[in-house]
Amino acid sequence: MLKLCKRCSQCGVVWKMDIIKSKKLFELGCFHLAHFLHYPLISPRILQLSFINRCNLSCKMCSVGRYATSQTEELSPQELEEIITKALRHFKIRELIITGGEPLLAPESVLKIAGLAKRNNLRAILTTNGILLAQYAPLLATSGITHFHISLDGLKNTHNALRNNPAAFDKTKDAVRCLAELRRKHNYNYSIGLAAVILKTNIDELYELFELGDVLGADILDLFAYLPDNTDFSHPPDTDLWPQTEDMVKFIQIYKKIKNAKTRNIKLNPNFDVNRIIKYYTKTLQRGDWKCFAGYKNFFITMSDPNEQGRYEPCLFMCKTQIPLRDFGFDLKKIWYSRKVYKARRQISMCRQYCYQACFSLPGFKECLKSGPATMAHSVAATQEAELVLQKARMGNEYVGK
């Protein structure tokens, strides 16, 4: 048997890593070229199933409840199976995102989707408010869900006020602890993430929330941009929840504290871009700061207004192109390459309402090439740039005040 010396073995590892990076760069290049041409040169990698608009909460920062569907209007488990099967046949789907509404109001559908993901070796993400999660945790732990994305937007009083439910915080906290305990006891292979929307009312509590997540056994803290209307961003209303410039000055300091914290388990999502978030909240985000890949990266199926059963939407927030799946006989490939979606992609490319939804974004080539210490340097540089943006915003506010 041919034995490799230690040095050659290391070279082999580096060679494999270079191939993986080259494949990722090639795929990324195809997405960027497709964006330029308004035509998909590469199939979507994510199937997002927002198959339910019903919810057991009425949150202050969410407008989904306005378009709540009845149970009879929702896609059935059998229809969801047909959609996933066809998506796997026509596209190189790697990830399923199960969202809503509150998906756990339809547990049979969630378990059906998770089982299909498990059989096809797909990453499956469940987004949930956590209210029913502890109840179904033993089933979900072995179902095929690989990541639990659990909303927790502050400490007890803040979270309960935002969710309009006095029991919301305790139920969600217990659910996170339950999942962590099941994983520890049975050595299950899933990750647990906490998701918080950055709001005026919770910025002061984000570090404590980060610490709480570590104690409970969570792995990731995701921080998200606030959409005043998360079903339509064409006319963003003013709201008391929107952080002002001074609030974002505080946020930068808390962000630094989180980045530098030594924790047992939890980390801030490495894809979080503080510079873009600051630009978003100070309303200085411009074309070139980020690129939206809605209509390319994800195949987004939703139960949106006017409540027809099951639609494909290239962009949920702006272009409002809605294609009922049954009109195309659930032929996802035909929808993906249709003239109507081509027009929607052109419309998305001209969008100037920068909603900065990270789920639709992709990195540039320079970001992909960075690794190790370079990534840390990039993070420091992004923080410094964000502080400069805030400084300019504060100067602008003072000038307007005069």
DRENDO-1510 file (C-alpha; in Angstrom, 1 decimal, always signed):
<recs>
REC; n; res; u; v; w
REC; 1; MET; +0.0; +0.0; +0.0 .
REC; 2; LEU; +1.3; +3.4; -0.9 .
REC; 3; LYS; +1.8; +5.5; +2.2 .
REC; 4; LEU; +1.8; +9.3; +2.0 .
REC; 5; CYS; +4.2; +11.3; +4.1 .
REC; 6; LYS; +2.8; +13.8; +6.6 .
REC; 7; ARG; +3.5; +16.7; +4.2 .
REC; 8; CYS; +1.8; +14.9; +1.2 .
REC; 9; SER; -1.2; +14.2; +3.4 .
REC; 10; GLN; -1.5; +17.9; +4.2 .
REC; 11; CYS; -1.2; +18.7; +0.5 .
REC; 12; GLY; -4.0; +16.3; -0.2 .
REC; 13; VAL; -6.3; +18.1; +2.3 .
REC; 14; VAL; -5.4; +21.5; +0.9 .
REC; 15; TRP; -6.0; +20.1; -2.7 .
REC; 16; LYS; -9.5; +18.9; -1.7 .
REC; 17; MET; -10.3; +22.2; +0.0 .
REC; 18; ASP; -9.2; +24.1; -3.2 .
REC; 19; ILE; -11.6; +21.9; -5.3 .
REC; 20; ILE; -14.5; +22.6; -2.9 .
REC; 21; LYS; -13.7; +26.4; -3.0 .
REC; 22; SER; -13.4; +26.3; -6.8 .
REC; 23; LYS; -16.8; +24.6; -7.1 .
REC; 24; LYS; -18.4; +27.2; -4.8 .
REC; 25; LEU; -16.8; +30.0; -6.7 .
REC; 26; PHE; -18.1; +28.6; -10.0 .
REC; 27; GLU; -21.6; +28.2; -8.7 .
REC; 28; LEU; -21.5; +31.7; -7.3 .
REC; 29; GLY; -20.3; +33.0; -10.7 .
REC; 30; CYS; -23.3; +31.3; -12.3 .
REC; 31; PHE; -25.7; +33.0; -9.9 .
REC; 32; HIS; -24.1; +36.5; -10.5 .
REC; 33; LEU; -24.2; +36.0; -14.3 .
REC; 34; ALA; -27.8; +34.8; -14.1 .
REC; 35; HIS; -28.7; +37.9; -12.2 .
REC; 36; PHE; -27.1; +40.1; -14.9 .
REC; 37; LEU; -29.0; +38.2; -17.6 .
REC; 38; HIS; -32.3; +38.0; -15.6 .
REC; 39; TYR; -32.3; +34.3; -16.6 .
REC; 40; PRO; -31.5; +31.3; -14.3 .
REC; 41; LEU; -28.3; +29.6; -15.5 .
REC; 42; ILE; -28.3; +27.5; -12.3 .
REC; 43; SER; -31.2; +25.9; -10.5 .
REC; 44; PRO; -32.4; +27.1; -7.0 .
REC; 45; ARG; -30.6; +25.5; -4.1 .
REC; 46; ILE; -33.3; +26.2; -1.5 .
REC; 47; LEU; -36.9; +25.2; -1.4 .
REC; 48; GLN; -38.8; +27.4; +1.0 .
REC; 49; LEU; -42.2; +26.2; +2.1 .
REC; 50; SER; -44.3; +28.8; +3.8 .
REC; 51; PHE; -47.3; +26.5; +3.6 .
REC; 52; ILE; -49.4; +28.0; +6.4 .
REC; 53; ASN; -50.4; +31.5; +7.3 .
REC; 54; ARG; -52.2; +30.6; +10.5 .
REC; 55; CYS; -50.4; +31.6; +13.7 .
REC; 56; ASN; -51.0; +31.2; +17.5 .
REC; 57; LEU; -49.5; +34.6; +18.2 .
REC; 58; SER; -50.2; +38.2; +17.1 .
REC; 59; CYS; -46.7; +39.8; +17.1 .
REC; 60; LYS; -46.2; +43.5; +16.9 .
REC; 61; MET; -43.5; +43.2; +14.2 .
REC; 62; CYS; -45.3; +40.7; +12.0 .
REC; 63; SER; -48.2; +41.2; +9.5 .
REC; 64; VAL; -48.7; +37.6; +8.4 .
REC; 65; GLY; -51.8; +37.3; +10.6 .
REC; 66; ARG; -53.6; +39.8; +8.3 .
REC; 67; TYR; -53.6; +37.2; +5.6 .
REC; 68; ALA; -54.4; +34.1; +7.7 .
REC; 69; THR; -55.6; +31.1; +5.7 .
REC; 70; SER; -58.1; +28.5; +6.9 .
REC; 71; GLN; -56.9; +25.0; +7.3 .
REC; 72; THR; -58.8; +23.8; +4.3 .
REC; 73; GLU; -57.0; +26.3; +2.0 .
REC; 74; GLU; -53.5; +25.1; +3.0 .
REC; 75; LEU; -51.4; +22.7; +1.0 .
REC; 76; SER; -52.0; +19.1; +2.2 .
REC; 77; PRO; -49.1; +16.8; +3.3 .
REC; 78; GLN; -49.6; +14.9; +0.0 .
REC; 79; GLU; -49.4; +18.1; -2.1 .
REC; 80; LEU; -46.2; +19.1; -0.2 .
REC; 81; GLU; -44.7; +15.7; -0.9 .
REC; 82; GLU; -45.5; +16.1; -4.6 .
REC; 83; ILE; -43.9; +19.6; -4.6 .
REC; 84; ILE; -40.7; +18.3; -2.9 .
REC; 85; THR; -40.5; +15.3; -5.1 .
REC; 86; LYS; -40.7; +17.4; -8.3 .
REC; 87; ALA; -38.2; +20.0; -6.9 .
REC; 88; LEU; -35.7; +17.2; -6.3 .
REC; 89; ARG; -36.3; +15.8; -9.8 .
REC; 90; HIS; -35.8; +19.1; -11.6 .
REC; 91; PHE; -33.5; +21.1; -9.3 .
REC; 92; LYS; -30.4; +20.6; -7.2 .
REC; 93; ILE; -32.1; +21.4; -4.0 .
REC; 94; ARG; -29.9; +21.1; -0.9 .
REC; 95; GLU; -32.0; +22.7; +1.7 .
REC; 96; LEU; -35.7; +22.8; +2.8 .
REC; 97; ILE; -36.9; +25.7; +4.9 .
REC; 98; ILE; -40.2; +25.1; +6.7 .
REC; 99; THR; -41.9; +28.3; +7.7 .
REC; 100; GLY; -45.3; +30.1; +8.0 .
REC; 101; GLY; -47.3; +31.4; +9.9 .
REC; 102; GLU; -46.5; +28.9; +12.6 .
REC; 103; PRO; -45.7; +25.5; +11.0 .
REC; 104; LEU; -46.3; +23.5; +14.2 .
REC; 105; LEU; -50.0; +24.3; +13.9 .
REC; 106; ALA; -49.8; +21.6; +11.1 .
REC; 107; PRO; -47.5; +19.0; +12.7 .
REC; 108; GLU; -48.3; +16.3; +10.2 .
REC; 109; SER; -47.1; +18.5; +7.4 .
REC; 110; VAL; -43.9; +19.4; +9.2 .
REC; 111; LEU; -43.1; +15.7; +9.9 .
REC; 112; LYS; -43.9; +14.8; +6.3 .
REC; 113; ILE; -41.4; +17.4; +5.0 .
REC; 114; ALA; -38.8; +16.5; +7.6 .
REC; 115; GLY; -39.0; +12.8; +6.7 .
REC; 116; LEU; -38.6; +13.6; +3.0 .
REC; 117; ALA; -35.5; +15.7; +3.8 .
REC; 118; LYS; -34.1; +12.9; +5.9 .
REC; 119; ARG; -34.5; +10.3; +3.1 .
REC; 120; ASN; -33.0; +12.6; +0.5 .
REC; 121; ASN; -30.1; +13.8; +2.7 .
REC; 122; LEU; -31.2; +17.4; +2.7 .
REC; 123; ARG; -30.7; +20.1; +5.3 .
REC; 124; ALA; -34.1; +20.9; +6.8 .
REC; 125; ILE; -34.7; +24.1; +8.8 .
REC; 126; LEU; -37.8; +24.6; +10.9 .
REC; 127; THR; -38.7; +28.2; +11.8 .
REC; 128; THR; -41.0; +28.5; +14.8 .
REC; 129; ASN; -42.1; +30.8; +17.5 .
REC; 130; GLY; -41.5; +28.0; +20.0 .
REC; 131; ILE; -44.9; +28.0; +21.6 .
REC; 132; LEU; -45.7; +24.4; +20.6 .
REC; 133; LEU; -42.1; +23.2; +20.2 .
REC; 134; ALA; -41.6; +21.5; +23.6 .
REC; 135; GLN; -44.8; +19.5; +22.9 .
REC; 136; TYR; -43.5; +18.0; +19.7 .
REC; 137; ALA; -39.8; +18.1; +20.5 .
REC; 138; PRO; -39.4; +14.3; +21.0 .
REC; 139; LEU; -40.9; +13.6; +17.5 .
REC; 140; LEU; -39.1; +16.5; +15.8 .
REC; 141; ALA; -35.7; +15.5; +17.3 .
REC; 142; THR; -35.6; +12.3; +15.2 .
REC; 143; SER; -37.7; +13.6; +12.3 .
REC; 144; GLY; -35.0; +14.9; +10.0 .
REC; 145; ILE; -34.9; +18.5; +11.1 .
REC; 146; THR; -31.3; +19.5; +11.1 .
REC; 147; HIS; -31.7; +23.1; +12.4 .
REC; 148; PHE; -34.3; +24.7; +14.7 .
REC; 149; HIS; -34.7; +28.4; +14.0 .
REC; 150; ILE; -36.5; +29.7; +17.1 .
REC; 151; SER; -37.8; +33.3; +17.5 .
REC; 152; LEU; -36.8; +34.9; +20.8 .
REC; 153; ASP; -36.7; +38.7; +20.6 .
REC; 154; GLY; -35.7; +39.8; +24.1 .
REC; 155; LEU; -35.9; +39.0; +27.8 .
REC; 156; LYS; -39.2; +38.0; +29.4 .
REC; 157; ASN; -41.1; +41.3; +29.6 .
REC; 158; THR; -39.9; +42.6; +26.2 .
REC; 159; HIS; -40.5; +39.3; +24.3 .
REC; 160; ASN; -44.0; +38.8; +25.9 .
REC; 161; ALA; -45.0; +42.4; +25.0 .
REC; 162; LEU; -43.8; +42.0; +21.4 .
REC; 163; ARG; -45.6; +38.7; +21.1 .
REC; 164; ASN; -48.8; +39.9; +22.8 .
REC; 165; ASN; -48.7; +36.7; +25.0 .
REC; 166; PRO; -47.7; +36.6; +28.7 .
REC; 167; ALA; -46.6; +33.0; +28.4 .
REC; 168; ALA; -44.6; +33.2; +25.2 .
REC; 169; PHE; -41.1; +33.7; +26.7 .
REC; 170; ASP; -41.3; +30.8; +29.2 .
REC; 171; LYS; -42.7; +28.4; +26.6 .
REC; 172; THR; -40.0; +29.3; +24.1 .
REC; 173; LYS; -37.3; +29.1; +26.7 .
REC; 174; ASP; -38.5; +25.7; +27.9 .
REC; 175; ALA; -38.6; +24.5; +24.3 .
REC; 176; VAL; -34.9; +25.5; +23.6 .
REC; 177; ARG; -33.8; +23.8; +26.9 .
REC; 178; CYS; -35.8; +20.7; +26.0 .
REC; 179; LEU; -34.2; +20.4; +22.5 .
REC; 180; ALA; -30.7; +20.9; +24.0 .
REC; 181; GLU; -31.4; +18.2; +26.7 .
REC; 182; LEU; -32.7; +15.7; +24.1 .
REC; 183; ARG; -29.6; +16.3; +21.9 .
REC; 184; ARG; -27.2; +15.9; +24.9 .
REC; 185; LYS; -28.9; +12.7; +26.2 .
REC; 186; HIS; -29.3; +10.9; +22.8 .
REC; 187; ASN; -26.4; +12.5; +20.8 .
REC; 188; TYR; -28.8; +13.8; +18.1 .
REC; 189; ASN; -27.2; +15.7; +15.3 .
REC; 190; TYR; -29.2; +19.0; +14.9 .
REC; 191; SER; -28.3; +22.6; +15.7 .
REC; 192; ILE; -30.4; +25.1; +17.7 .
REC; 193; GLY; -30.6; +28.8; +16.7 .
REC; 194; LEU; -32.2; +31.8; +18.3 .
REC; 195; ALA; -33.6; +34.5; +16.0 .
REC; 196; ALA; -34.1; +38.0; +17.1 .
REC; 197; VAL; -35.3; +41.0; +15.0 .
REC; 198; ILE; -33.3; +44.2; +15.8 .
REC; 199; LEU; -35.8; +46.6; +17.3 .
REC; 200; LYS; -35.8; +49.8; +19.3 .
REC; 201; THR; -37.3; +48.0; +22.2 .
REC; 202; ASN; -34.8; +45.1; +22.5 .
REC; 203; ILE; -31.4; +46.5; +21.6 .
REC; 204; ASP; -30.4; +46.9; +25.2 .
REC; 205; GLU; -31.2; +43.3; +25.9 .
REC; 206; LEU; -29.4; +41.6; +23.0 .
REC; 207; TYR; -26.2; +40.8; +24.9 .
REC; 208; GLU; -28.2; +39.3; +27.8 .
REC; 209; LEU; -30.3; +37.3; +25.2 .
REC; 210; PHE; -27.0; +36.0; +23.8 .
REC; 211; GLU; -25.9; +34.9; +27.2 .
REC; 212; LEU; -29.2; +33.3; +27.9 .
REC; 213; GLY; -29.0; +31.3; +24.7 .
REC; 214; ASP; -25.6; +30.0; +25.8 .
REC; 215; VAL; -27.0; +28.8; +29.1 .
REC; 216; LEU; -30.0; +27.1; +27.4 .
REC; 217; GLY; -27.7; +25.3; +25.0 .
REC; 218; ALA; -28.4; +27.2; +21.7 .
REC; 219; ASP; -25.6; +27.2; +19.0 .
REC; 220; ILE; -26.4; +30.3; +17.0 .
REC; 221; LEU; -27.9; +33.8; +17.5 .
REC; 222; ASP; -29.3; +35.2; +14.3 .
REC; 223; LEU; -30.0; +39.0; +14.2 .
REC; 224; PHE; -32.4; +40.2; +11.5 .
REC; 225; ALA; -33.5; +43.4; +9.9 .
REC; 226; TYR; -37.0; +44.6; +10.8 .
REC; 227; LEU; -39.6; +44.9; +8.1 .
REC; 228; PRO; -42.5; +47.1; +9.3 .
REC; 229; ASP; -44.7; +45.0; +7.0 .
REC; 230; ASN; -43.2; +41.6; +6.3 .
REC; 231; THR; -45.7; +40.8; +3.5 .
REC; 232; ASP; -45.3; +44.1; +1.6 .
REC; 233; PHE; -42.3; +46.5; +1.7 .
REC; 234; SER; -43.5; +48.8; -1.1 .
REC; 235; HIS; -44.7; +51.5; +1.4 .
REC; 236; PRO; -42.8; +51.0; +4.6 .
REC; 237; PRO; -44.7; +52.8; +7.4 .
REC; 238; ASP; -43.1; +54.6; +10.3 .
REC; 239; THR; -43.2; +52.7; +13.5 .
REC; 240; ASP; -42.2; +53.0; +17.1 .
REC; 241; LEU; -40.2; +49.8; +16.8 .
REC; 242; TRP; -37.8; +51.2; +14.2 .
REC; 243; PRO; -34.4; +52.0; +15.9 .
REC; 244; GLN; -33.1; +55.5; +15.5 .
REC; 245; THR; -29.5; +56.5; +14.9 .
REC; 246; GLU; -28.7; +56.8; +18.6 .
REC; 247; ASP; -30.2; +53.3; +19.2 .
REC; 248; MET; -27.8; +52.0; +16.5 .
REC; 249; VAL; -24.9; +53.6; +18.2 .
REC; 250; LYS; -25.8; +51.5; +21.3 .
REC; 251; PHE; -26.2; +48.5; +19.0 .
REC; 252; ILE; -22.6; +48.8; +17.7 .
REC; 253; GLN; -21.3; +48.6; +21.2 .
REC; 254; ILE; -23.4; +45.6; +22.1 .
REC; 255; TYR; -22.4; +43.9; +18.8 .
REC; 256; LYS; -18.7; +44.3; +19.7 .
REC; 257; LYS; -19.4; +42.8; +23.2 .
REC; 258; ILE; -21.2; +39.8; +21.6 .
REC; 259; LYS; -18.4; +39.3; +19.1 .
REC; 260; ASN; -15.7; +39.3; +21.8 .
REC; 261; ALA; -17.7; +37.2; +24.3 .
REC; 262; LYS; -16.2; +33.9; +25.4 .
REC; 263; THR; -19.1; +31.4; +25.5 .
REC; 264; ARG; -19.4; +27.7; +26.0 .
REC; 265; ASN; -21.4; +27.0; +22.9 .
REC; 266; ILE; -23.3; +29.9; +21.2 .
REC; 267; LYS; -21.9; +32.1; +18.5 .
REC; 268; LEU; -23.3; +35.0; +16.4 .
REC; 269; ASN; -24.1; +33.9; +12.9 .
REC; 270; PRO; -20.9; +34.4; +11.0 .
REC; 271; ASN; -22.8; +35.7; +7.9 .
REC; 272; PHE; -24.1; +38.7; +9.9 .
REC; 273; ASP; -22.9; +41.9; +8.2 .
REC; 274; VAL; -23.0; +44.7; +10.7 .
REC; 275; ASN; -22.1; +47.3; +8.1 .
REC; 276; ARG; -25.1; +46.5; +5.9 .
REC; 277; ILE; -27.4; +46.4; +8.9 .
REC; 278; ILE; -26.3; +49.9; +10.1 .
REC; 279; LYS; -26.8; +51.2; +6.5 .
REC; 280; TYR; -30.3; +49.6; +6.4 .
REC; 281; TYR; -31.4; +51.2; +9.7 .
REC; 282; THR; -29.9; +54.6; +8.9 .
REC; 283; LYS; -31.6; +54.4; +5.4 .
REC; 284; THR; -28.3; +54.8; +3.6 .
REC; 285; LEU; -28.2; +51.4; +2.0 .
REC; 286; GLN; -27.4; +51.8; -1.7 .
REC; 287; ARG; -27.2; +49.8; -4.9 .
REC; 288; GLY; -23.9; +48.0; -4.7 .
REC; 289; ASP; -24.0; +47.5; -0.9 .
REC; 290; TRP; -25.7; +44.2; -1.5 .
REC; 291; LYS; -27.3; +42.2; -4.3 .
REC; 292; CYS; -30.7; +40.6; -4.0 .
REC; 293; PHE; -31.0; +37.1; -5.5 .
REC; 294; ALA; -34.7; +36.7; -5.1 .
REC; 295; GLY; -35.9; +34.6; -8.0 .
REC; 296; TYR; -32.6; +32.8; -8.4 .
REC; 297; LYS; -31.4; +31.3; -5.1 .
REC; 298; ASN; -34.7; +30.2; -3.5 .
REC; 299; PHE; -37.9; +28.6; -4.8 .
REC; 300; PHE; -40.3; +30.3; -2.5 .
REC; 301; ILE; -43.8; +28.8; -2.1 .
REC; 302; THR; -46.2; +30.7; +0.1 .
REC; 303; MET; -49.8; +31.0; +1.2 .
REC; 304; SER; -50.1; +34.7; +0.6 .
REC; 305; ASP; -52.9; +37.1; +0.0 .
REC; 306; PRO; -55.4; +36.8; -1.7 .
REC; 307; ASN; -55.2; +33.3; -0.2 .
REC; 308; GLU; -55.2; +31.1; -3.2 .
REC; 309; GLN; -53.9; +27.7; -2.4 .
REC; 310; GLY; -50.1; +27.5; -2.9 .
REC; 311; ARG; -48.2; +30.1; -4.9 .
REC; 312; TYR; -44.7; +30.6; -6.1 .
REC; 313; GLU; -43.4; +34.1; -5.4 .
REC; 314; PRO; -40.0; +35.2; -6.7 .
REC; 315; CYS; -40.0; +38.1; -4.2 .
REC; 316; LEU; -42.5; +38.2; -1.3 .
REC; 317; PHE; -41.9; +41.8; -0.5 .
REC; 318; MET; -41.8; +43.9; -3.6 .
REC; 319; CYS; -42.7; +42.6; -7.1 .
REC; 320; LYS; -45.8; +40.7; -5.8 .
REC; 321; THR; -45.7; +38.3; -8.8 .
REC; 322; GLN; -47.8; +35.3; -7.7 .
REC; 323; ILE; -48.1; +32.1; -9.6 .
REC; 324; PRO; -50.6; +29.5; -8.3 .
REC; 325; LEU; -49.0; +26.1; -8.4 .
REC; 326; ARG; -52.2; +24.3; -9.5 .
REC; 327; ASP; -52.4; +26.5; -12.6 .
REC; 328; PHE; -49.1; +24.8; -13.7 .
REC; 329; GLY; -50.1; +21.4; -12.4 .
REC; 330; PHE; -47.3; +21.7; -9.8 .
REC; 331; ASP; -44.8; +21.7; -12.7 .
REC; 332; LEU; -42.0; +23.7; -10.8 .
REC; 333; LYS; -39.6; +23.6; -13.7 .
REC; 334; LYS; -42.2; +25.2; -16.1 .
REC; 335; ILE; -42.8; +27.9; -13.5 .
REC; 336; TRP; -39.1; +28.5; -12.9 .
REC; 337; TYR; -38.4; +29.2; -16.6 .
REC; 338; SER; -41.7; +30.9; -17.4 .
REC; 339; ARG; -42.0; +34.3; -19.1 .
REC; 340; LYS; -43.9; +35.6; -16.1 .
REC; 341; VAL; -41.0; +34.8; -13.8 .
REC; 342; TYR; -38.5; +36.3; -16.2 .
REC; 343; LYS; -40.4; +39.6; -16.0 .
REC; 344; ALA; -40.5; +39.4; -12.3 .
REC; 345; ARG; -36.7; +38.9; -12.2 .
REC; 346; ARG; -36.3; +42.1; -14.3 .
REC; 347; GLN; -38.6; +43.9; -11.9 .
REC; 348; ILE; -36.6; +42.7; -8.9 .
REC; 349; SER; -33.3; +43.9; -10.5 .
REC; 350; MET; -34.7; +47.4; -10.8 .
REC; 351; CYS; -35.9; +47.5; -7.1 .
REC; 352; ARG; -34.7; +50.4; -5.1 .
REC; 353; GLN; -36.5; +49.5; -1.9 .
REC; 354; TYR; -33.6; +47.9; -0.1 .
REC; 355; CYS; -35.2; +45.5; +2.3 .
REC; 356; TYR; -31.9; +43.7; +3.0 .
REC; 357; GLN; -33.3; +40.2; +3.6 .
REC; 358; ALA; -30.2; +38.1; +4.1 .
REC; 359; CYS; -32.0; +34.9; +3.0 .
REC; 360; PHE; -32.1; +36.3; -0.6 .
REC; 361; SER; -28.5; +37.5; -0.6 .
REC; 362; LEU; -25.3; +35.9; -1.8 .
REC; 363; PRO; -21.6; +36.9; -1.1 .
REC; 364; GLY; -19.4; +38.5; -3.7 .
REC; 365; PHE; -16.2; +36.8; -5.0 .
REC; 366; LYS; -13.9; +38.7; -2.6 .
REC; 367; GLU; -15.9; +37.6; +0.4 .
REC; 368; CYS; -15.7; +33.9; -0.7 .
REC; 369; LEU; -11.9; +34.1; -1.1 .
REC; 370; LYS; -11.4; +35.4; +2.4 .
REC; 371; SER; -10.8; +32.8; +5.1 .
REC; 372; GLY; -9.1; +32.5; +8.5 .
REC; 373; PRO; -7.5; +35.7; +9.8 .
REC; 374; ALA; -8.7; +37.5; +6.6 .
REC; 375; THR; -12.3; +36.9; +7.7 .
REC; 376; MET; -11.6; +38.4; +11.1 .
REC; 377; ALA; -9.9; +41.4; +9.5 .
REC; 378; HIS; -13.0; +41.8; +7.2 .
REC; 379; SER; -15.2; +41.8; +10.3 .
REC; 380; VAL; -13.1; +44.5; +12.0 .
REC; 381; ALA; -13.2; +46.6; +8.8 .
REC; 382; ALA; -16.9; +46.1; +8.5 .
REC; 383; THR; -17.4; +47.3; +12.1 .
REC; 384; GLN; -15.2; +50.4; +11.5 .
REC; 385; GLU; -17.1; +51.2; +8.3 .
REC; 386; ALA; -20.4; +50.8; +10.2 .
REC; 387; GLU; -19.2; +53.3; +12.9 .
REC; 388; LEU; -18.3; +55.8; +10.2 .
REC; 389; VAL; -21.8; +55.4; +8.6 .
REC; 390; LEU; -23.3; +56.1; +12.0 .
REC; 391; GLN; -21.1; +59.1; +12.6 .
REC; 392; LYS; -22.2; +60.6; +9.3 .
REC; 393; ALA; -25.9; +59.9; +10.1 .
REC; 394; ARG; -25.5; +61.6; +13.5 .
REC; 395; MET; -24.0; +64.7; +11.9 .
REC; 396; GLY; -26.8; +64.7; +9.3 .
REC; 397; ASN; -29.4; +64.6; +12.1 .
REC; 398; GLU; -27.7; +67.4; +14.0 .
REC; 399; TYR; -27.7; +69.5; +10.8 .
REC; 400; VAL; -31.4; +68.9; +10.2 .
REC; 401; GLY; -32.1; +69.8; +13.8 .
REC; 402; LYS; -30.5; +73.2; +13.3 .
</recs>
